[in-house]
Amino acid sequence: MTTATKEPKASKEFVKQSTLYQEFLAERQEILRHKWIESERLGYDIGFERALLDWIRKHRDAWRTNRRAQLAGQHPPVEARK
C-alpha cells in the first residue's frame, strides 16, 4: 500500500477520535431521542429538522452545561493530575 492510501484511513480515525466529533455524535443522539419522544407524543414523525430546531431552542444550553460538568468530573484538569 502506498502512503496516499493509508492517509485517508488515518485521517478518518483521527476524526472519529476527536473531541469535536464525539460532541457531534452525542448531540445528534440527543436530537434523535428528542425526535422519538416528540413523535410519540404527537402521534406522527416530526422529522429530524423540526426535532433539531425544537431541541436547540428548548434543551441545547442545559444539555451542554450538564455534559461539560459530567466530562469535567471524568477528566480532571491537567493541573489536578500532577
Residue pairs with C-beta under 8 A, 6 or more apart in sequence:
15 21
23 67
26 67
27 60
27 63
30 55
30 59
30 63
31 48
31 51
31 52
31 55
32 48
32 51
34 51
34 54
34 55
34 59
35 45
35 46
35 47
35 48
35 50
35 51
38 46
38 50
38 51
38 54
39 45
39 46
39 51
46 54
